[in-house]
Amino acid sequence: MTEKQRALHLLGLATKAGKTAGGELAALKAIKGGKAKLVIVAADASGNTREMFSNKCTYYHVPICFLGTKSELGAATGKDTRASLAILDAGLAGAITKSAKGGVEDADQ
């Protein structure tokens, strides 16, 4: 299992456990509410979406990860496609960050 596959598998587990906020509006609400421990944005999301989440995560000091495609994120979460989502559990966020390795940017940098 590759690091990317492992991260997507953990994302699926987080979704089944109810520890994700999927979709743009839900992810933004989790970021602003201080509940997001990690934000995942699809690598093929639009430039506006990537920039908006990068800016929000920087402002609210939330790590961000650009991982997989919209189709891959959707499949991992049981949806058709998903461009963005927030992980609400610190332990799962840490495990996904560790699995995704180079794909995580710290918002403080």
KASUL-V143433 format. One record per backbone hydrogen bond with DSSP energy under -0.5 kcal/mol. CO is the residue of the C=O (numbers start at 1). NH is the residue of the N-H. If there is no record, write none. Layout:
((CO,NH) (CO,NH))
This chain:
((2,6) (3,7) (4,8) (5,9) (6,10) (7,11) (8,12) (9,13) (10,14) (11,15) (12,16) (13,17) (14,19) (15,18) (19,88) (19,89) (20,22) (21,86) (23,27) (24,28) (25,29) (26,30) (27,31) (28,32) (29,33) (30,35) (30,36) (31,34) (37,63) (38,87) (39,65) (40,85) (41,67) (42,45) (46,50) (47,51) (48,52) (49,53) (50,54) (51,55) (52,56) (53,57) (54,58) (55,59) (56,60) (57,61) (57,62) (58,61) (63,39) (64,105) (65,41) (65,67) (68,43) (68,44) (69,73) (70,74) (70,82) (71,75) (72,76) (73,77) (74,78) (74,79) (75,78) (83,42) (84,23) (85,40) (86,21) (87,37) (87,38) (89,93) (90,94) (91,95) (92,96) (93,97) (94,98) (95,99) (96,100) (97,101) (100,103) (101,104) (103,66) (105,64) (106,109))
